[in-house]
């Protein structure tokens, strides 16, 4: 627990500072590294066979998509990468069919999710940074995911009575899930006040509450979704890259879901 807290206190503020201060190209490089590492961890957890460059193709695709968004060619890059990755994977599968070590269709789907889905969701951070006042928008998914996780944890510890509502995480309680959503909403309202107070922007607080409600809900779904994958494949953590936290996927599972949700909300209902 001590290691987890120390690493969190060291990396959390540094990551927030990078999101706030770095320009989109530099942020794209960071997102590319996270996406590539996360895709590698996913393939390893799902026991995808390391043959015919499947890991290399998937990790390379995961890195290219955020960098394409950072360069302003996000949609084109995502389509091109998706087609090329799919072609490479199916070419290998067709070539190996009927032979020892053939590539299964479910492994192709895991590679497509890791090489296209995860980086596309994480690229929402780069897209948020490209908005006017993007330095404030880009913090929304990370703050929402972080505060929701904290609120859910402490609400579960101190108030949790109704546990086992899902076998994916049987120790988590209904009170914990509700506490996470409530905490996320309150912290979004607090963040809105800080942006208005110190950023000099007019903030619509009802919209910030909406960000908190939907962002927190999808944050908890993201956490459960990647826990489901670990349960089905019998792994405890996705990796050991971050001491006390596990791998990239263990740390950014909630953000992977929260980032595209907040991007969608910002595009439809800009709060400032």
C-alpha positions, 0 to 999 in steps of 0.5 A: 500500500505504501508503494502504491501511495508513493508512486501515485503521489509522484506520477499523478501530479506529473501526469496532470502537469504534462496534460496541462502544459505540454502542446498536443504533439508532445501529449500525443507522444505520451498517449502513444507510449501509454497505448502501445504499452497497454496493448502489449499488456492486453495481448499478453493477458489474453495469451495471444500467441507471439508469432508473425509479429502480432505483438509488434503490429498491434503495439505499432498501430496503438502508437500511431493513432494518438500521434496521428491525432496530435499531428491533426490527421486523426481520422485519416490515421485511424482508418489507415492503421485499422485497415493495415493492422486488420490486413496484416493479422488476417494475412498471417491467419490465412497463411497459418490456417491448418498448420501448427500454431494457427492464429485464432479469430478471437486473437485477431479481435483482441489485437484489433481492440488493443491496436485500434480501440484502446489508442482511439479512446486514449486519443480523446485526450489529444483531441480535448487538448486541441480545443480552445481552452484545451488545457482545462478540458484535457484534465476532465477525464483524468480528474473524473477517473481519479476522483471516482476511483478514490470515492468508490474506494473510501465509500466501499471501505467505510460504508460498504454493506451490500457487496457481491452485486457483480462477481467480476469484483465481488468485494466491491459494494453498491455503496462504493459504486454510488460513492464513486459517482457522487464523488466524481460529480462533486469534484467536477463541480469543484473543478468548474469553480476553480476554472472559473475562479483562476482561469477567468472563464464562465463555467456552466455548473449544471453541465459540469455536474453532467460531466461528473455523472456520466463520466463517473458512471463510465469510469466505473464501467471501464474499471469493471470491463478490464477486471472482467478480462483479467478474471476470464484469463486468470491474471491478477495484474496486467503488468508490473511497470508501475510499482504498486499499481500494476501495468498501464492498463491497471492504471489507465483502464478507467481513463480509457473509458472516461476520455471518449465520453468526456470528449463527446460531452464537451463536443455536444455540451461545452461547459466553458 
